[in-house]
Amino acid sequence: MFLKGKIVTASMLDDDAITDITERFERRYDANIDFTVEINSSIVGGVIVTVRDDVYDGSVRGKLLSMREQILK
């Protein structure tokens, strides 16, 4: 099985980091995944990985928004 995915980061990742992310998600999906890498400084730090319709938000911005929601409850 072959899938497309996207990695969004605040700054460019080195090849080792991209390889690590790719290998982890290929194991999770039991498929080869062709990732595109996008730089978006608005996420502050961390990464957002999208495969199919699944979004894994490990960004600093995502964590801050989640904390804000919890505080406002």
Backbone as ProteinMPNN parsed JSONL, in Angstrom:
{"seq_chain_A": "MFLKGKIVTASMLDDDAITDITERFERRYDANIDFTVEINSSIVGGVIVTVRDDVYDGSVRGKLLSMREQILK", "coords_chain_A": {"N_chain_A": [[0.845, -1.17, 0.0], [0.492, 2.256, -0.734], [0.802, 5.518, 0.431], [0.035, 9.054, 0.679], [1.353, 11.81, 2.49], [1.694, 14.58, 4.813], [4.021, 16.69, 6.405], [4.151, 19.235, 8.666], [6.115, 21.828, 9.847], [7.652, 24.228, 12.091], [10.175, 25.079, 11.467], [12.787, 24.058, 9.206], [13.331, 20.572, 9.119], [15.985, 18.247, 9.807], [17.389, 15.645, 7.716], [17.499, 13.22, 9.149], [15.49, 13.505, 11.106], [13.187, 13.678, 9.517], [13.273, 11.152, 8.323], [12.947, 9.56, 10.622], [10.313, 10.272, 11.457], [8.918, 9.448, 9.176], [9.433, 6.638, 9.162], [8.195, 5.871, 11.584], [5.47, 6.443, 11.069], [5.025, 4.874, 8.82], [5.218, 2.338, 9.937], [3.015, 2.461, 11.659], [0.846, 2.678, 9.864], [1.324, 0.537, 8.271], [2.326, 0.766, 5.646], [3.904, 2.236, 2.751], [4.825, 5.608, 2.836], [4.687, 8.665, 1.231], [5.914, 11.602, 2.079], [5.321, 15.1, 2.006], [7.002, 18.085, 2.911], [6.265, 20.917, 4.756], [6.88, 24.262, 5.662], [5.792, 26.217, 8.303], [5.677, 28.869, 10.185], [3.782, 29.695, 12.006], [2.962, 27.644, 13.655], [4.627, 27.588, 15.75], [6.367, 25.612, 17.079], [7.37, 22.125, 17.088], [5.559, 19.477, 15.349], [3.09, 18.86, 12.795], [1.447, 16.159, 11.555], [-0.029, 14.749, 8.76], [-1.885, 12.11, 7.469], [-3.754, 10.489, 5.131], [-6.988, 11.168, 6.17], [-6.3, 11.634, 8.732], [-5.034, 13.556, 11.37], [-2.257, 14.391, 13.205], [-1.487, 16.313, 15.714], [1.2, 17.721, 16.954], [2.082, 20.185, 17.557], [3.31, 23.214, 19.08], [1.561, 25.349, 19.052], [-0.909, 23.994, 18.769], [-1.014, 22.624, 21.211], [-1.11, 24.788, 22.993], [-3.566, 25.945, 22.257], [-5.269, 23.86, 22.973], [-4.871, 23.826, 25.757], [-5.926, 26.302, 26.362], [-8.652, 25.916, 25.723], [-9.31, 24.077, 27.732], [-8.977, 25.642, 30.032], [-10.963, 27.56, 29.68], [-13.276, 26.161, 30.051]], "CA_chain_A": [[0.0, 0.0, 0.0], [1.258, 3.495, -0.851], [-0.002, 6.656, 0.877], [0.613, 10.4, 0.675], [1.234, 12.469, 3.78], [2.292, 15.911, 4.913], [4.638, 17.071, 7.664], [4.247, 20.69, 8.794], [6.999, 22.202, 10.942], [7.925, 25.656, 12.199], [11.449, 25.294, 10.778], [13.183, 22.885, 8.44], [13.863, 19.414, 9.84], [17.089, 17.583, 9.115], [16.996, 14.385, 7.066], [17.297, 12.171, 10.151], [14.183, 13.709, 11.731], [12.164, 13.312, 8.525], [13.331, 9.691, 8.218], [12.361, 9.015, 11.848], [8.856, 10.464, 11.376], [8.427, 8.58, 8.091], [9.464, 5.241, 9.603], [7.175, 5.661, 12.62], [4.134, 6.419, 10.479], [4.922, 3.713, 7.938], [4.892, 1.195, 10.811], [1.652, 2.642, 12.168], [-0.112, 2.438, 8.785], [1.747, -0.643, 7.524], [2.327, 1.199, 4.251], [4.902, 3.227, 2.376], [4.217, 6.938, 2.836], [5.457, 9.726, 0.58], [5.613, 12.837, 2.782], [5.804, 16.419, 1.617], [7.333, 18.855, 4.104], [5.858, 22.313, 4.636], [7.325, 25.108, 6.763], [4.764, 27.182, 8.703], [6.157, 29.383, 11.469], [2.673, 29.976, 12.925], [2.744, 26.552, 14.615], [5.591, 27.921, 16.799], [7.33, 24.526, 17.198], [6.764, 20.801, 16.967], [5.148, 19.061, 14.006], [1.74, 18.368, 12.513], [1.566, 15.125, 10.528], [-1.314, 14.36, 8.18], [-1.901, 10.938, 6.606], [-5.178, 10.311, 4.794], [-7.762, 12.202, 6.868], [-5.841, 11.644, 10.121], [-4.123, 14.652, 11.692], [-1.569, 14.227, 14.477], [-1.011, 17.665, 16.011], [2.204, 17.801, 18.004], [2.619, 21.54, 17.5], [3.195, 24.044, 20.274], [0.312, 26.103, 18.886], [-2.01, 23.076, 19.065], [-1.027, 22.367, 22.661], [-1.581, 26.017, 23.648], [-5.01, 26.068, 22.005], [-5.928, 22.841, 23.788], [-4.836, 24.302, 27.137], [-6.877, 27.427, 26.437], [-9.987, 25.346, 25.774], [-9.507, 23.479, 29.057], [-9.1, 26.717, 31.017], [-12.216, 28.278, 29.467], [-14.43, 25.296, 30.351]], "C_chain_A": [[0.894, 1.237, 0.0], [0.353, 4.673, -0.503], [0.766, 7.959, 0.714], [0.411, 10.993, 2.062], [1.9, 13.827, 3.751], [2.83, 16.114, 6.316], [4.751, 18.586, 7.665], [5.096, 20.988, 10.022], [7.202, 23.71, 10.954], [9.238, 26.019, 11.51], [11.863, 23.98, 10.125], [13.772, 21.799, 9.345], [15.057, 18.859, 9.08], [16.596, 16.236, 8.573], [16.725, 13.272, 8.064], [15.92, 12.284, 10.815], [13.06, 13.315, 10.779], [12.113, 11.792, 8.358], [12.676, 9.044, 9.428], [10.837, 9.112, 11.816], [8.27, 9.518, 10.33], [8.369, 7.124, 8.548], [8.396, 4.955, 10.651], [5.769, 5.552, 12.011], [3.965, 5.277, 9.484], [4.629, 2.451, 8.747], [3.441, 1.278, 11.284], [0.6, 2.283, 11.109], [0.2, 1.188, 7.974], [1.708, -0.357, 6.022], [3.522, 2.108, 4.008], [4.204, 4.578, 2.281], [5.181, 7.926, 2.216], [5.047, 11.05, 1.218], [6.13, 14.053, 2.026], [6.044, 17.174, 2.916], [7.007, 20.314, 3.836], [6.342, 23.069, 5.87], [6.233, 26.137, 7.034], [5.115, 27.68, 10.104], [5.029, 29.657, 12.46], [2.406, 28.837, 13.908], [3.721, 26.638, 15.779], [6.693, 26.868, 16.924], [6.62, 23.207, 17.095], [6.409, 20.478, 15.529], [3.663, 18.723, 13.983], [1.897, 17.39, 11.359], [0.162, 14.745, 10.07], [-1.092, 13.17, 7.256], [-3.362, 10.597, 6.39], [-5.95, 11.47, 5.417], [-7.356, 12.32, 8.334], [-4.825, 12.768, 10.327], [-3.573, 14.42, 13.098], [-0.898, 15.559, 14.793], [-0.083, 17.643, 17.215], [2.83, 19.182, 18.038], [2.455, 22.256, 18.837], [1.887, 24.829, 20.216], [-0.896, 25.239, 19.237], [-2.137, 22.795, 20.549], [-1.531, 23.598, 23.425], [-3.083, 26.215, 23.45], [-5.8, 25.068, 22.839], [-5.976, 23.262, 25.255], [-5.841, 25.433, 27.335], [-8.312, 26.924, 26.542], [-10.295, 24.764, 27.143], [-9.714, 24.545, 30.132], [-10.463, 27.409, 30.909], [-13.449, 27.434, 29.762], [-14.996, 25.608, 31.723]], "O_chain_A": [[1.933, 1.258, 0.66], [-0.731, 4.817, -1.069], [1.994, 7.963, 0.624], [-0.585, 10.71, 2.727], [2.581, 14.181, 2.789], [2.18, 15.756, 7.298], [5.372, 19.165, 6.773], [4.835, 20.467, 11.107], [6.957, 24.388, 9.956], [9.397, 27.139, 11.024], [11.34, 22.918, 10.463], [14.597, 22.074, 10.216], [15.135, 18.982, 7.857], [15.52, 15.762, 8.937], [15.82, 12.463, 7.857], [15.262, 11.272, 11.056], [12.087, 12.685, 11.194], [11.031, 11.213, 8.264], [11.926, 8.079, 9.28], [10.147, 8.138, 12.117], [7.253, 8.868, 10.57], [7.359, 6.452, 8.341], [7.758, 3.903, 10.61], [4.983, 4.683, 12.389], [2.857, 4.764, 9.325], [3.876, 1.588, 8.295], [2.73, 0.273, 11.301], [-0.413, 1.659, 11.423], [-0.568, 0.815, 7.088], [1.143, -1.12, 5.239], [4.082, 2.68, 4.944], [3.117, 4.682, 1.712], [6.341, 8.018, 2.616], [3.966, 11.567, 0.938], [7.231, 14.038, 1.477], [5.364, 16.928, 3.913], [7.416, 20.879, 2.822], [6.227, 22.574, 6.992], [5.795, 26.843, 6.126], [4.876, 26.986, 11.092], [5.296, 29.835, 13.649], [1.698, 29.035, 14.896], [3.643, 25.832, 16.706], [7.87, 27.227, 16.875], [5.392, 23.166, 17.021], [6.894, 21.124, 14.6], [3.068, 18.356, 14.996], [2.419, 17.749, 10.303], [-0.716, 14.458, 10.882], [-0.233, 13.204, 6.375], [-4.12, 10.436, 7.347], [-5.598, 12.631, 5.209], [-8.005, 13.036, 9.098], [-3.877, 12.911, 9.555], [-4.331, 14.272, 14.056], [0.133, 15.896, 14.211], [-0.533, 17.556, 18.357], [3.964, 19.347, 18.488], [1.563, 21.933, 19.621], [1.19, 24.956, 21.222], [-1.807, 25.699, 19.925], [-3.245, 22.735, 21.083], [-2.287, 23.468, 24.387], [-3.786, 26.609, 24.381], [-6.873, 25.388, 23.351], [-6.994, 23.08, 25.922], [-6.521, 25.501, 28.36], [-9.099, 27.431, 27.342], [-11.399, 24.928, 27.66], [-10.53, 24.369, 31.037], [-11.048, 27.797, 31.92], [-14.566, 27.951, 29.726], [-15.968, 24.982, 32.147]]}, "name": "protein", "num_of_chains": 1, "seq": "MFLKGKIVTASMLDDDAITDITERFERRYDANIDFTVEINSSIVGGVIVTVRDDVYDGSVRGKLLSMREQILK"}
